[in-house]
Amino acid sequence: MKKILLLSNLFPSKKDPSFGTFVYTNYEQLKSFDYNVDLCVISKKNKGIISKLCIYISFFSKCFFYLTFRRYKFDFVYIHYLTISTIPLFLIMKLLRIKPKYAINIHGDDLVGKGYSHRILSFTSGFILKNASCVIVPSDYFRKELFIRYPESIKNTPVLVNYSGGVNTDLFNTKKALSSRKLIYGYLGRIEEGKGWDDLLNAINLLQIDNDVEFHFYGKGKQKDKLLEAIESNINKINIKYFGEVPHHLVPNVMKTFTYFVFPTYRESLGLVALESMSCGVPVIRSNIEPLNDIFCGLSPELTFTPGDIDEICKAINYSMLTKNDNYHYLRKKSVGLAELYSSVNSKRKLDSFLHEVFYAEES
């Protein structure tokens, strides 16, 4: 059996089931390819500077051990995140002249992050990309960004666009969808800066709505208290409900209660949650950004808006309220059809073929 090492500073556990679910999806995919996968991961959230420091010292130490003393036991290393997870790899390659075969899976801010920490951690990125056997990115948009930012480092490296593992259509589908006489607009995501939850609430505050319309918010994050304060002061607060975080296995059930999914985000590497919504037959009211524009292929431009433009958000929501049943069912059908292109089945097939071509072509 082929053996690989999966290395990531995010991985879910029973205590933190939503901590890096996309990495777990990839782990399951790799195992389904008949790989024996060893894990070198961080599987719990860090609270406090001392706790974080201890966790990362342990993680880096384990990475050093695997990458130096056990490197001959693996066909290759599969690494999630371009920046912090690759620091041990960078050091052993520079200091010990050890050069293992490895794949880099880029996710988002590890490539385009603008924060101070992102800029510091990205100092190794060019070297890591130049020596990678291959790179996996979540969208065509990110593939373009990769070549813009690191044209020399990446020019001879195979790159696969693989949609963050794709949509699990066994879970996200139109079966057992809940019908309601009310119009339910759903927000499901992190309650943090850049996700646009505050813009949506500001738009709701300007809408004229009756009791047949509700806005449901799901998720948690650093700005949860601000969300609760904004709901309490909203003129339409009677129409707004906050339900907290959703366990990952219940997300499909929640999505199937929505009439529309509202996605007011400022930036995304893919927007998998929007694809999952579409797979459930729930049309998306969304920000007019890349890579979403590529994914939606011009579907329902009336339901799009410029991120942060409250008037445009209001206009899109008002348009959806006036949409007739026939047009709504057409949107549902088109949404499901587009989401099928990004299914986990297609994603698995592409990844398996790609890794085999990169790492095992010489054997066959």
Buried (B, 14 or more C-beta within 10 A) or exposed (E): EBEBBBBBBBBBBEEEBBBBBBBBBBBBBBEEBEBEBBBBBBBBBBEEEEEEEEBBEEBBEBBBEBBEEEBEEBBBBBBBBBBBBBBBBBBBBEEEEEEBBBBBBBBBBBBBBEEEEBEEBBEBBBBBBBBBBBBBBBBBBBBBBBEEBBEEBBEEBBBBBBBBBBBBBEBBBBEEBEEEEEBBBBBBBBBBEEBBBBBBBBBBBEBEBEEEBBBBBBBBBEBBEBBEEBBEEBEBBEBBEBEEBBEBEEBBBBBBBBBBBBBBBEBBBBBBBBBBBBBBBBBBBBBBBBBBBEBBEEBBEEBBBEBBBBEBBBBBBBEBBEBEEEEBEBBBEBBBEBBBEBBBEBBBEBBBEBBBEBBEEEEE
